[in-house]
């Protein structure tokens, strides 16, 4: 991608997502993700209704009048984005590709973190760790992340979310807020390794505040009746002819999608991981705000 075109795309995403962060998301983000605790700020004279446990007896004795300690929330947090850059991100049948949605969501979360003076970092993963950008503050740092999300070309196309979670848990020593952004199309989640995936979720959740954002395209849940079609798996590259006019084929496809979703949801619940489902053809504002609200 040429530099001028790339800068235009970065700027367009910045304008949209920064506006959403300022007008909609930053307040919800602040309420949903608390700071590390309360830090002493100042003392002031006692007022009716103040908790007597907050009285500073030394200052009270000095001025012969009751004074209370005032505390403020320690806001500075570290936010990590775990962004799925595998081949299935190039899929989208209506409004946008999943990879474009990942870029926008990452930008919205990053600017919301910036509004609250938090650090932001990101891990790009496929079935390997493709890239790691350590947490930092500042608009320039966020624009760097957005630029990389737009132009990044992963070496591999398949997915290994368990590996990404274990890498994140190892590389991030300080407790952080982590957003795992993926379509969760990973055979290890529903196959023989599903217990291992659940264990990786639990380990990361015990150490960090882990939130999952599951992206999906409506075509992944139900096939339309459009006759014989040739489908390609973006991650394996394999092609398969599918007769979508066959009701049994469509029923089996929908049942398999529902079963995968139930298994994934069960993993999230058992691991104590908050999650939201976000469709490629709909606005992400409502599901993201609902996620924030449910955490308060």
C-alpha positions as CSV (number, residue, x, y, z in Angstrom):
1,X,0.0,0.0,0.0
2,X,1.4,3.4,-0.9
3,X,2.3,5.8,1.9
4,X,-0.3,8.5,1.0
5,X,-3.1,6.0,0.7
6,X,-2.1,4.3,4.0
7,X,-2.0,7.7,5.8
8,X,-5.4,8.5,4.5
9,X,-6.8,5.2,5.8
10,X,-5.1,5.8,9.2
11,X,-6.5,9.3,9.4
12,X,-10.0,8.2,8.4
13,X,-10.0,5.5,11.2
14,X,-8.6,8.0,13.7
15,X,-11.4,10.5,13.0
16,X,-14.2,8.0,13.3
17,X,-12.9,6.0,16.3
18,X,-11.6,9.0,18.3
19,X,-15.0,10.6,17.9
20,X,-16.7,7.5,19.2
21,X,-14.3,7.3,22.1
22,X,-14.8,10.9,23.1
23,X,-18.6,10.9,22.7
24,X,-19.6,7.4,23.6
25,X,-17.1,4.9,24.9
26,X,-14.6,6.7,27.2
27,X,-17.1,7.1,30.1
28,X,-18.3,3.5,29.8
29,X,-14.7,2.2,29.5
30,X,-13.7,4.2,32.7
31,X,-16.6,2.8,34.7
32,X,-16.1,-0.8,33.4
33,X,-12.4,-1.0,34.0
34,X,-11.4,0.2,37.4
35,X,-8.0,1.4,38.5
36,X,-5.6,-0.4,40.8
37,X,-7.0,1.1,44.0
38,X,-7.4,4.4,45.8
39,X,-4.5,6.8,46.4
40,X,-4.4,9.6,49.0
41,X,-5.1,13.0,47.4
42,X,-5.7,15.7,50.0
43,X,-7.4,16.6,53.3
44,X,-10.4,18.8,53.7
45,X,-12.8,19.9,56.4
46,X,-15.3,17.4,57.6
47,X,-18.8,17.7,56.0
48,X,-22.1,16.2,57.2
49,X,-22.4,12.8,55.8
50,X,-18.7,12.0,55.5
51,X,-17.5,8.6,56.7
52,X,-16.0,9.1,60.2
53,X,-13.5,6.4,59.3
54,X,-11.9,8.8,56.8
55,X,-11.1,11.4,59.6
56,X,-7.4,12.4,59.7
57,X,-6.9,12.6,63.4
58,X,-3.4,14.2,63.2
59,X,-4.7,17.1,61.1
60,X,-7.9,17.3,63.2
61,X,-5.8,17.7,66.4
62,X,-3.5,20.3,64.8
63,X,-6.4,22.5,63.7
64,X,-8.8,21.6,66.5
65,X,-11.5,20.9,63.9
66,X,-12.4,17.7,62.1
67,X,-10.6,17.0,58.7
68,X,-11.1,14.0,56.4
69,X,-8.7,12.3,54.0
70,X,-9.8,12.4,50.3
71,X,-8.8,9.5,48.1
72,X,-8.8,9.3,44.3
73,X,-8.8,6.2,42.1
74,X,-5.4,5.3,40.7
75,X,-6.4,5.3,37.1
76,X,-3.3,4.3,35.2
77,X,-3.8,0.8,33.7
78,X,-2.1,-1.3,31.1
79,X,-4.4,-2.4,28.2
80,X,-3.3,-5.2,25.9
81,X,-5.0,-6.0,22.6
82,X,-4.7,-9.6,21.3
83,X,-5.6,-9.3,17.6
84,X,-6.3,-12.3,15.4
85,X,-4.6,-11.7,12.0
86,X,-5.2,-15.2,10.6
87,X,-6.6,-15.8,7.2
88,X,-10.3,-15.9,8.2
89,X,-10.0,-12.1,8.9
90,X,-10.3,-11.7,5.1
91,X,-14.0,-12.8,5.2
92,X,-17.0,-10.7,5.2
93,X,-20.2,-10.9,3.1
94,X,-22.1,-7.7,3.7
95,X,-20.7,-4.6,5.3
96,X,-17.0,-5.2,6.0
97,X,-14.3,-7.8,6.4
98,X,-13.5,-9.1,9.9
99,X,-10.0,-7.7,9.7
100,X,-11.3,-4.2,9.1
101,X,-13.6,-4.6,12.1
102,X,-10.7,-5.7,14.3
103,X,-8.8,-2.6,13.2
104,X,-11.7,-0.3,14.2
105,X,-12.4,-2.0,17.5
106,X,-8.7,-1.9,18.4
107,X,-8.6,1.8,17.6
108,X,-11.8,2.6,19.6
109,X,-10.4,0.7,22.6
110,X,-7.0,2.3,22.3
111,X,-8.4,5.8,22.1
112,X,-10.7,5.1,25.1
113,X,-7.6,3.9,27.0
114,X,-5.8,7.1,26.0
115,X,-8.6,9.2,27.3
116,X,-8.1,7.5,30.7
117,X,-4.3,7.9,30.6
118,X,-3.7,4.2,30.2
119,X,-0.9,2.4,28.4
120,X,-1.8,0.3,25.3
121,X,0.0,-2.6,23.7
122,X,-0.9,-5.2,21.1
123,X,-0.1,-8.8,20.1
124,X,-0.7,-9.9,16.5
125,X,-1.3,-13.6,16.3
126,X,-2.2,-16.4,13.8
127,X,-1.1,-19.9,14.7
128,X,2.1,-18.2,15.9
129,X,3.0,-14.8,17.5
130,X,3.3,-12.6,14.5
131,X,4.3,-9.3,16.2
132,X,4.4,-7.8,19.7
133,X,4.2,-4.0,20.3
134,X,4.9,-3.2,24.0
135,X,2.5,-1.0,25.9
136,X,3.1,2.8,25.7
137,X,1.0,6.0,26.0
138,X,0.3,8.7,23.4
139,X,-1.6,9.4,20.2
140,X,1.5,8.6,18.1
141,X,1.8,5.2,19.6
142,X,-1.9,4.5,18.8
143,X,-1.5,5.7,15.2
144,X,1.4,3.3,14.9
145,X,-0.8,0.4,16.0
146,X,-3.6,1.4,13.6
147,X,-1.1,1.6,10.7
148,X,0.3,-1.8,11.5
149,X,-3.3,-3.3,11.7
150,X,-4.1,-1.9,8.3
151,X,-0.9,-3.0,6.4
152,X,0.3,-6.0,8.4
153,X,0.8,-9.2,6.4
154,X,1.0,-12.3,8.6
155,X,3.4,-15.1,7.8
156,X,0.8,-17.8,8.6
157,X,-2.9,-18.1,8.0
158,X,-4.1,-20.5,10.6
159,X,-5.2,-19.8,14.2
160,X,-3.9,-20.9,17.6
161,X,-5.6,-18.8,20.3
162,X,-4.3,-20.9,23.1
163,X,-0.7,-20.1,22.1
164,X,-1.5,-16.4,22.0
165,X,-3.0,-16.5,25.5
166,X,0.0,-18.3,26.9
167,X,2.4,-15.9,25.2
168,X,0.4,-12.9,26.6
169,X,0.4,-14.4,30.1
170,X,4.2,-14.9,30.0
171,X,5.1,-11.5,28.4
172,X,2.8,-9.3,30.5
173,X,4.0,-9.5,34.1
174,X,1.9,-6.6,35.4
175,X,-1.9,-7.1,35.8
176,X,-3.6,-5.6,32.8
177,X,-6.9,-5.4,30.9
178,X,-6.7,-7.6,27.8
179,X,-9.1,-7.6,24.9
180,X,-8.9,-10.9,22.9
181,X,-10.4,-9.9,19.5
182,X,-11.0,-12.9,17.2
183,X,-13.6,-14.9,15.3
184,X,-12.5,-17.9,17.4
185,X,-12.5,-20.1,14.4
186,X,-9.8,-22.4,15.8
187,X,-10.1,-26.2,15.6
188,X,-8.5,-26.5,19.0
189,X,-11.5,-24.9,20.7
190,X,-13.9,-27.7,19.7
191,X,-11.6,-30.5,18.9
192,X,-9.5,-32.8,21.2
193,X,-7.6,-29.8,22.6
194,X,-10.7,-28.0,23.8
195,X,-9.8,-28.6,27.5
196,X,-6.3,-27.1,26.9
197,X,-7.9,-24.0,25.4
198,X,-10.2,-23.7,28.4
199,X,-7.1,-24.0,30.7
200,X,-5.3,-21.2,28.8
201,X,-8.3,-19.0,29.3
202,X,-8.4,-19.7,33.0
203,X,-4.7,-19.0,33.4
204,X,-4.9,-15.7,31.6
205,X,-8.1,-14.7,33.5
206,X,-6.5,-15.4,36.9
207,X,-3.6,-13.1,36.2
208,X,-5.4,-10.4,34.1
209,X,-8.8,-8.9,33.4
210,X,-9.5,-10.7,30.2
211,X,-12.4,-9.8,27.9
212,X,-13.3,-11.6,24.6
213,X,-14.7,-9.9,21.6
214,X,-16.0,-12.5,19.1
215,X,-16.5,-11.3,15.5
216,X,-18.7,-13.2,13.2
217,X,-20.3,-13.0,9.8
218,X,-24.0,-14.0,9.4
219,X,-23.0,-16.4,6.6
220,X,-21.0,-18.4,9.1
221,X,-24.2,-19.3,11.0
222,X,-26.5,-20.2,8.1
223,X,-26.1,-20.9,4.5
224,X,-28.4,-19.3,1.9
225,X,-30.1,-21.4,-0.7
226,X,-28.1,-20.4,-3.7
227,X,-27.4,-23.8,-5.4
228,X,-24.0,-25.4,-5.9
229,X,-21.1,-23.1,-4.7
230,X,-17.4,-23.5,-4.4
231,X,-16.2,-22.5,-0.9
232,X,-12.6,-21.9,0.2
233,X,-11.2,-22.1,3.7
234,X,-9.1,-18.9,4.0
235,X,-6.8,-20.5,6.6
236,X,-6.1,-23.8,5.0
237,X,-6.6,-22.8,1.3
238,X,-8.7,-25.9,0.7
239,X,-11.7,-25.7,-1.7
240,X,-15.0,-27.6,-1.3
241,X,-18.1,-27.8,-3.4
242,X,-21.3,-27.4,-1.3
243,X,-24.9,-27.9,-2.5
244,X,-26.7,-25.2,-0.6
245,X,-30.0,-26.1,-2.2
246,X,-30.0,-29.3,-0.1
247,X,-32.0,-28.6,3.1
248,X,-30.1,-31.3,5.0
249,X,-26.8,-29.6,4.1
250,X,-28.1,-26.2,5.3
251,X,-29.5,-27.8,8.5
252,X,-26.3,-29.6,9.3
253,X,-24.2,-26.4,8.7
254,X,-26.4,-24.4,11.0
255,X,-26.4,-27.1,13.7
256,X,-22.6,-27.3,13.6
257,X,-22.3,-23.5,13.9
258,X,-24.6,-23.5,16.9
259,X,-22.7,-26.3,18.6
260,X,-19.4,-24.5,18.1
261,X,-20.9,-21.4,19.6
262,X,-22.3,-23.2,22.6
263,X,-18.9,-24.8,23.3
264,X,-17.2,-21.4,23.0
265,X,-19.7,-19.7,25.3
266,X,-19.3,-22.5,27.8
267,X,-15.6,-22.0,27.9
268,X,-16.0,-18.2,28.5
269,X,-18.5,-18.8,31.3
270,X,-16.4,-21.5,33.0
271,X,-13.3,-19.3,32.8
272,X,-15.0,-16.2,34.1
273,X,-14.3,-14.2,30.9
274,X,-16.7,-11.4,29.9
275,X,-17.5,-11.6,26.2
276,X,-19.5,-9.9,23.4
277,X,-20.4,-11.1,19.9
278,X,-20.0,-8.4,17.2
279,X,-21.3,-8.9,13.7
280,X,-19.5,-7.7,10.6
281,X,-22.8,-6.3,9.2
282,X,-24.0,-4.4,12.3
283,X,-22.7,-1.5,14.4
284,X,-20.4,-2.5,17.2
285,X,-21.5,0.4,19.4
286,X,-24.4,-1.4,21.1
287,X,-22.7,-4.7,21.9
288,X,-19.6,-2.9,23.2
289,X,-21.6,-0.5,25.4
290,X,-23.7,-3.4,26.7
291,X,-20.4,-5.2,27.6
292,X,-19.2,-2.1,29.5
293,X,-22.5,-1.7,31.2
294,X,-22.7,-5.3,32.4
295,X,-19.4,-5.0,34.1
296,X,-20.3,-1.9,36.2
